Structures are given as C-alpha cells and as structure tokens.
C-alpha cells in the first residue's frame, strides 16, 4: 500500500500541474505528499563542487524551487494533504524519483 504521493518539482508550469494533481490524489486517498527537487550532476557542477557535493548556486536554486512548490500546494483548493515533505537531492533524476516512490514513509 502506498503511503505517499511523490512529485518531482523543477519550477516549471508542468511541475505546478503535477503538484495540483498530486495534492488532489493525496487528499482523496488520505496520503502524505513528498515534493522532491533533484539536482543532476553535470561536468561543470562537478568541477565547481568536487566530491559529489552541490554548488551554493545549485543549492539556492533548489531551495527556491522547493519553496515555490510548497506554496503551490498551499494554493490548491479542496483541502491539504495529510503531511507535506520537501527535499532536495543531488543525483540522477529518474532513478532518484523511482527510488523515492518505492520508499515507505
């Protein structure tokens, strides 16, 4: 049984639409919602922040995206999910979201 609805957020209009859908699903099913911004490593960012770390600029942008996603959740009419979790991850996008969707919380 699923215990949360996972949404990958990137600040785009499509991301906001996914948040709206996820909020409605979470409310209808009584689930929590998890908003995740995944920062994918690039050659440039790896050179600027070695050892698998995120640059300050990437962290600031990810934080802004997650904060905006949280505001979008609050603006969706029809109720609020049971719990709302936000996070930023520095990894490959697709495997990270797949893994997050299979984690229990």
C-alpha positions as CSV (number, residue, x, y, z in Angstrom):
1,X,0.0,0.0,0.0
2,X,1.3,3.4,-1.0
3,X,1.8,5.8,1.9
4,X,2.7,9.0,0.0
5,X,2.4,10.7,-3.4
6,X,5.9,11.7,-4.8
7,X,6.2,14.7,-7.1
8,X,9.4,15.7,-8.8
9,X,9.4,19.5,-8.9
10,X,11.5,21.8,-11.1
11,X,9.7,25.2,-11.0
12,X,8.0,24.7,-14.4
13,X,4.4,25.0,-15.3
14,X,4.3,21.3,-15.9
15,X,5.7,20.8,-12.4
16,X,3.0,23.0,-10.9
17,X,0.3,21.0,-12.8
18,X,1.8,17.8,-11.4
19,X,1.6,19.3,-7.9
20,X,-2.0,20.1,-8.4
21,X,-2.8,16.5,-9.5
22,X,-0.7,15.1,-6.6
23,X,-2.5,17.2,-4.0
24,X,-5.9,16.1,-5.2
25,X,-4.7,12.4,-5.1
26,X,-3.2,12.8,-1.7
27,X,-6.3,14.4,-0.2
28,X,-8.6,11.9,-1.8
29,X,-6.6,8.9,-0.6
30,X,-5.5,10.3,2.7
31,X,-1.8,10.2,1.9
32,X,1.1,12.5,2.5
33,X,2.9,14.3,-0.3
34,X,6.6,14.4,-0.9
35,X,8.0,17.2,-3.1
36,X,11.5,16.5,-4.4
37,X,13.8,18.7,-6.4
38,X,16.6,16.6,-7.9
39,X,19.8,18.4,-9.0
40,X,21.5,16.3,-11.6
41,X,25.3,16.4,-11.5
42,X,26.9,17.9,-14.6
43,X,30.5,18.2,-15.7
44,X,30.5,21.9,-14.8
45,X,29.0,21.5,-11.4
46,X,31.3,18.5,-10.6
47,X,34.3,20.6,-11.4
48,X,33.0,23.5,-9.3
49,X,32.0,21.4,-6.3
50,X,34.0,18.1,-6.3
51,X,33.4,15.1,-4.2
52,X,29.7,14.7,-5.0
53,X,28.6,18.0,-3.5
54,X,26.3,20.6,-4.8
55,X,27.4,24.2,-5.6
56,X,26.0,27.0,-3.5
57,X,24.2,28.4,-6.6
58,X,22.5,25.0,-7.2
59,X,21.5,24.7,-3.6
60,X,20.0,28.2,-3.6
61,X,18.0,27.5,-6.8
62,X,16.8,24.1,-5.5
63,X,15.7,25.7,-2.2
64,X,13.7,28.3,-4.2
65,X,12.1,25.6,-6.3
66,X,11.1,23.6,-3.3
67,X,9.7,26.7,-1.5
68,X,7.7,27.6,-4.6
69,X,6.4,24.1,-4.9
70,X,5.3,24.2,-1.2
71,X,3.4,27.5,-1.9
72,X,1.7,25.8,-4.9
73,X,0.5,23.0,-2.6
74,X,-1.0,25.6,-0.2
75,X,-2.8,27.3,-3.1
76,X,-4.6,24.2,-4.4
77,X,-8.3,24.4,-3.5
78,X,-10.1,21.4,-1.9
79,X,-8.0,20.6,1.2
80,X,-4.5,19.9,2.2
81,X,-2.6,16.6,2.2
82,X,-2.1,14.7,5.5
83,X,1.6,15.7,5.6
84,X,3.8,17.6,3.3
85,X,7.5,16.7,3.0
86,X,10.1,18.6,0.9
87,X,13.6,17.7,0.0
88,X,16.5,18.3,-2.4
89,X,18.7,15.6,-3.7
90,X,21.9,15.7,-5.7
91,X,21.7,12.7,-8.0
92,X,20.4,11.4,-11.3
93,X,16.8,12.4,-11.7
94,X,14.8,9.4,-12.9
95,X,16.4,6.7,-10.6
96,X,16.0,9.1,-7.6
97,X,12.3,9.7,-8.2
98,X,11.7,5.9,-8.8
99,X,13.5,5.1,-5.6
100,X,11.6,7.8,-3.7
101,X,8.3,6.5,-4.9
102,X,9.1,3.0,-3.6
103,X,10.3,4.2,-0.1
104,X,7.8,4.0,2.7
105,X,7.3,7.0,4.9
